[in-house]
């Protein structure tokens, strides 16, 4: 890869560069310090670029605006992405490979050059002037929204052909220049490879991620590694165990290495107390305050029998199997695996039984931005594909059609899933979760909303107190007030993040209806939205299929 010919300024020093930059653009003192630190971390940047501002900052990187003087005399702007020094080398190389293989065409940002100094990496990309969606969403016409989604789907189709899952699709990562009608998909820092990915380094990232998931899932049963000195005597063989595992799909039997346990000769009062607690059998039924370290009060046999009888009355079909009591002897290995067919009795009760506590922790990739994560990501489905990018595109379309950004704003994954159920329906969400092996429980049934009615209500085309039956029902006890809270939360957003409602003047409403085309939104737009927001990832429309939708027939 060749870097564009630039002319370095012979008499330029770091101080001179900073002075020139400050004259052109007023920047804060903190940004000045960040630019100075970047020059010190990667000195070769000063020979080529004049950094004029800091235009973005995220969890894993910072983006700077820089100017380079070309040999033909013209000056060109570039975006410098400085990755945090703690980023894994494989992850950095995978992001670069995504940019070089798939970038530079089909609305995907390419890479120009890359600087590296020790653990500091700076990726140089062409700078594209753009407008933030939150600033222009109130003035966008329907035709602009249609073109925006069309070009976003083109970018997704392109990267999905290479087996790239972007995993962080949002308006901030899909740049839009309103004047030139240009688009660019950026930031592949969280990208992962699909099962058929053509990006070699993403295969490595995918393999490491699966190994990490497997390791975290078996953390309850695996013992921590033991660090021993070469001169230390090994314990007797009676303290070691070798457990053969079932053969793998390839037919090879994996054998767990002998695990060595070291017994400390100085037992403190704390270890004595813990040893005493271990000897107390914990009851299965009637447990309370399971997060406490204090031992449960001794339960008589009559109490346990009464609890079992009460549970059998409420759940006659439950197949109860008694849990094995933990042995008090230190030499006997505790049985941690669950028996087949073991059924808990804490469903719909105010308790958590030992059966549920002993289950393996569910671990799955959940990278991305809150509010744009797909249901399979929120419910920790381990098998995630390119459909999660399509869901994020659907959330963007929902924001643009309703005029509310961000549309979903939840504090955690469960609340995010609740907000999705408020729009798409609880029964549909539960049924879709079953298709990818997850069970979702909702305390109340949430009706599915009509997307046209919802978007027109939020945009101010309809009055919620009128003929909007679905929204009116969702504001009551049927939906648990979730949609009402969602609407109230969006009303509290800054004025630039939402369009004028029915409280605006008649002239503003007529301009919005006639001038921007929101009074002629076709049914195809909401049909595409419905298919993009399909709760089932296996039936969700792909980016390639979406480009053939009737909404884009003239493009």
N, C-alpha and C positions, 0 to 999 in steps of 0.2 A: 504494500500500500504506500503510495507516494503522498507526501504532505504538500499542499500548495506552496508554491514558491513565495517566500516572504522576505522582506528586507529588514534586517535587524538595525536598530538605531545604535550607532557606535557610541555616542556620548550619553546614552541613557543609563541612568542608575535607578535603583529601586525608589529613591526619594524623588527623583525627577518624574518617574512614571506616576507615582502617587499624586504629585502636585498637578500634573497635567490632567489626570483623571478627575481630581476633585474640582478643577475649574469647570469641566464640562458638565458634571453632574454632582449635585449635593447629596452626599451620603453620610450616614451616621458614623459616629466614632467607633462603635462596635464593628461595623462593616469594614472600616478602614483597618482595624486591628486584624480582622479575619483575612483581609487581602494581604497584609504584610506577612502574616503567618504562612499563608500559602506560598508567597514568594520565597520565604526562607525554607519551607519544606521541599519545594521543587524549584530550585534556582534557575533551571533552564527555561522556565516559563517567561522570565523577564527578558530573554533575548528575542522572543518572538511576539509576545502578546503584551498589551497594555490593558490590565483588568480595570474596568470602570465601575462595576457595581456587582452586588450580590443579588441575584434575582430569584433564588429558590433555596429552600432548606428542608431536608427531610430527616428521617431517622437514620438512614444509612449514607447520606451524601449531601453535599451542598453544591449549588449551581451558580456560576459566576458569568457575567457578561464581559467579554474581552474583545479587543480590537487588534487586528493585525494589518500592517501595511504591506501590500503586495509589491512585487517587483515592477509591475506596470504602473505603479503610483496610486492605484486605488486602495481604499481601505475597506476591509470586510470584517463583519462581526461574527463572533463564534461564541458558543456556549461551552464553558469548561465545567465538567462534572467531577468534583473532587470526592472520591470515595473515602469513607472513614478508614483509618489505618487498621481497625480490627476486622475488616471484611476478609472472608476466607479467600485465598488465592484462586481456588477452583470456581467459586461464585463469581469473582471478578472476571476470570477468563471466559466463563460461560456467558456473561452479559456481553462481553466484547464479541464473542462468536455469534451471538444472536444479531447484533448490530451489523456485523460484517456480512453475514450470510443472507439475512432477510431484510436488512435496512437499505435505505436509499431508493425505494420504489414502493408503489401501492400504499402511499400515505404512511409509511414507516420510516422513522428517522434513521439516518445512516451515521457512520462514524468517519471522521476525517483523520484523526491521529490519536496517539495515546502516549502520555509521558509517565515515567515511573522513576521515583527516587526512593530507594529502600522500600518501606511499607506504604508509601504515599503513591496513589495512582490518580491521574487526571485524564479523563476521556474528553477529547475535543470533538465537538459536533457543530454542524452549521446552526447558526442562530436564526430562529423563526419568530418574528414579532407576532404576538397573539393577544387575544383578549380573554379575560377570565369569564367563564360562563356565569358566575354569580353576579358580574357587573352588567351583563347584557341580556340576561334571560328575560327581563321584563319587556324588552324591545324586539325580541326575535320574532320574525314572521314564521308562519307554518312552513313556507317553502325553505327557509333557512334550516329549520329543524329537520325537515325531510332530507335535505342534502347532507346535513351533519351526520345523521344516523347512517345514511347510505355510505358515506366515505369511512365511517367507523367500521361498518361491517366489511367493507373492502379490505381494510387493514387487518381485521381479525381473520378473514378468509385467507389472506396471504400468509400470516404467521402460523395459522393452524395447518396449512399445507406442509409446513416444515416440522410439524409436531411440537410447536411452541405453545405453552400455556402461559399467558402473560400474568395472570393472577392478581393484577392490580388495575383493572380497567376502571377509569373514572375521568371526569372532564379535565381534571388537572393534568392527566397523562395523555390526553388527546388534544393537542394544541389546535387552535382555530384562529386563522387570520380572516377577519370579516371582510376586509377590503379586497384582498386578492383571492378569497375563497380557496385558501389552501389549508391543508390539514396535515398533522404529523403525530403518529403514535410514538411515545417516548417511554423511557424508564423500564428497562428489562431486568432491574435488580432483583425482583422476586420471581422471575420466570422459572418455570420447571418444564421438563420434557414429558410429552405424552408417551404412551406405550410404544408408538411407532415414530418417535422423534428422529429427525435427521441431524440434529445438532449433537455432535459427539460428546461435548462437555456436559450437555444437559443429561445425557445418559449417566454420566458419573454422578451428577447432582441428584438424579432420581434414585440411583442405587444407594447413595449415602442416606437420602431421606427415608427410604424404605428400611434400611438397616437401623436408623435411629428410631423409627416408629416401632420396629420389632423389639428393639432393646428396651424402649420405654414401656411397651406393653407387658413385657415379661419381667419388669422390675420387681414385682411383688415376690416372684419366685426365685429370681437369681440373686446370688450373694455378691456383695461388693468384692472387687479384686483385693487380694492380700499382698501387701508389700513386705517382703522378708529379706533379711540380710543373708549374704552367702555364707557367713560364719555362724549364723544362728542354727541351733539344732532343730530338726523337724520333729513334730509330735509323732506319736505312735500312729500306726495305721488304723487303729480303731476310731480315730477322730476324723478320718477322711471318708468320703463317699463318692462312688462313681456310678452315675445313673445313666443308662443308655436311653437315648431319645428315639422316637419312631423314625423310620427311614423317610428321607425326603422324596420329592417327586422324581428326582433323578435316580433313585434307588440306592443312594449312599446313606449309610447310617451315621448319624452324628452322635458323638459321645462327649458328654460333659466332662471337662477336666476335673481331676480330684480337687475337692474343696477342702482347704486346710483351715481349721479353726484354732485360734490361739486363746488359751485360757489365762486370764490375768490372775496373779497370785495375791494382789492387794485388792480386796473387795471393799469398796466404800459403802457407806450407809445407803446411798442411793441405789446401788446395784442389789443390795440385800432387800430393799423395799420392792424393787421391780421383780426380783425373784419370788418374793412373797405374793405379789399380785398375780404372777403367772400361775400360781398354784390354785387360785380361786376360779372355779368354773363359771363362765359367763352364761347367763340364761339366754335362750333364743327368743322367747316371747316376753313382751312387757318391758322392753328396754327403754330407757329414757336417758337423755343427756349423754349421747355416745361420744361427744367430743371431749368429755371430761376424762382426766387421768385417774380419777378416784374409782375404786372398785365398786361394782354393782352390789347392792345389798343381797345377802343370801336369800334365795327363793326356795320355799318349801315345795315338795312334790305336788301338794294339793294345789298350790298357786299356779304352777306350771301346767298342771292338768286342766285347771279352770281356764287358763288363757288359751290352751289348745282347743277346748270345747267352744269358747267364744269365737275363736277364729274359724272353726269348722262350721259354725252356724252362719257366719257372714259369707264364707267362701267354701261351700260344700264340695266344690270340684277341685280344691287345692290338694295336691299330693305332697304331704308333709313328710320329710325325712329328717330324723334328728341329726344334728351336726356332731361330728366327733369332738369329744372333750380334749382340750390340750393337755398333754401329759406333763407331769411335774418333773420327771427326770430330764436332766440336761443331755444325756446321751441319745435319747430317743428323738428322732427327727419328727417335727410337727408336720402333720398332713395339711398342706395349704391348698391343694387343688380341690375343686368342687366336684361332687358326684354327679353323674349324669341323671337328668330328670329331677334334680333338686329344685323345688319351687318355693319361693318366698311367700310370706303372708303380710307384707307391709304395704301392699298396693292400696292406695286410697286411704291410708291411715296416717297417723301422726308419728310414725316410728320408722326406723331403718333397721332391718334385721341383719344378722351376721352374714346371711347368704349374699345380700346385696353389697355389704362392705367387703366381702372377700372376692368380689368380681375383679377382673383385670381392668386397669384404667384404660379408657378409650383414648387413643392418641391418633390424630390425623392432621394433615397440613391445614392450617387455617390462616395462611398469609393473605393479605389484602387489607383494604380500607373498610372500617365499619360503615354499614349502610349499603355496601355494594356486594357483600358476600352472599353467595348462593345458599339455598336451604341445605344442600348436601355438605357444604362447608360448615355451616352453623351446627348441624347435627353430627359432625365429626365422621362423615362417611369416608373410609380410607380410599375408595376408588373414585378419584376426581379427575375429570378430563377437561377438554376444551369447552364443554358446556358451561363451565363457571364463568368464562369470559362473556358468553352470550347472555347469561343472566344479568351481569353487570351492565351490558349494553341496554338491556330491557329497563333496568332501573334508571339509566340516563334518559331514555325515551320517556319514561313515566314522569320524570322531573320536567322535561321540556314541554310535554303536552299539558301538564298541570300548572306549569309556571312556578313550581316550588323546588328550590334547591338549598340544601339537600332534602330529599324526600324522606328517607329513613334516617333517624338519628337516635340510636339506642346506646345505652351504657354498657351492655354486655350481649353475648350471643343469644341468651334466652329471650331477652327483651326484643332483640332484633327479629327472632323467629316469631315472637308474638305479633309484632307489627306486620310481618309478612302475612300471617294468618288473618289479621284484621282486614287485609285487602283481598287476599286470595281465598279465604275461607279455611276454617279449622278442619272440617271434614276432608277437604281436598288435600290439605297439608299432611294430615295423618295417613291418608291413603297413599300419597306419593312417598312418604317416608318408608312405608312398608316395602316399596319396590326396591329400595337400596338397603334393606336390612335394618332399619331403625324404627323405634317405637316412640311416637310423640303423644303425650297426654295433655289434653286441654280441659280445664275445669268447666268451661262453658262453650257452647257451640257458637262460633262466629260465622255469620253469613258471608257468602262471597259477594264482593261488590262489583257492580257493572262499571267497567273501566271508563267508558264514555261519560257516564253520569258523574263519576268521581272526578275526572279531570275537568269537566265543564263546571262543576260546582266549585272546585278549588280555583279555577281561573276566573270565576265570577260570572259565568254565563248562565248559571241557574241559581235559584235561591234555595238554600238548604231546607227552609221551612215549607217549601212548596211541594213539588212532585217528586222529590228525591227520596223515595221510600227506603232504598238500601242504606243511604247515609243516615237517615233519621233513625232507622232501627239500630244501626251500629253505634249511634250516640247514646243509646239507652243501656239497660241492663243486659240485653242480649249479647252485646259485644264486650261487656265489662268496661265500657268507657275507653277502650284503647284507641279507637279512631278519633274520639273526641279529644283525647290528650294529644294525639298526633297532629290534629288540625290546630289545636291551641298552640302547640310547640312551633308549628310553621308560621302562625300569625305573629309570634314573637321574634321571628327572624328579621334581620335588617331589611329595609324597604327595597334594596337592590336585589334581594333574592326571591322576590315574589312579584307577580304582575298585579296591576290595579284590580280591585274587586268591584262589586256592584256599588260601592260607596263612591266610586269615581264619577266625574262629571259625564253628562251625555256625550259631549264632544270627544272625550277620551275613549268612551266605549265604542262610539261609531268609528273612530280611527282604528281601534284595535280590531274591530270586526271586519271593516271594509278594507283598511289599508294593509293589514297583516294576514288576512285570510283565515282567521280563527273561527269565522262563522261558516266556513266551508270545509271543515276537516272531514275527510272521507272516512267511511267505516273501515277501509283497509288499514288505516293507521292504528286503530284500536285492535283490529284483528292481528296485526303484526305484533303489537304490544302484548297481547294475550299469549301469543306463541313464544315470544321471547321470555316471558315470565312464566313459562310452564314449570310447575313445581317438580315434575319428573325429569331428571336430566337425560334419561334414555329416549324420551319422546320430544324433548325440547328442540326447537328448530335450530339448525346449524347456520353459521354465517353464510356459507355458500347457498343454502336454501333460501335464506332470508333475502339475499340479493335478487332472487327470482320472484319475490313477492309482488303482487299486483300494485302495491304502493309505489314501486320503482319501475313500472312498466315502460315509462317514457325516458328512462335514464340509460 
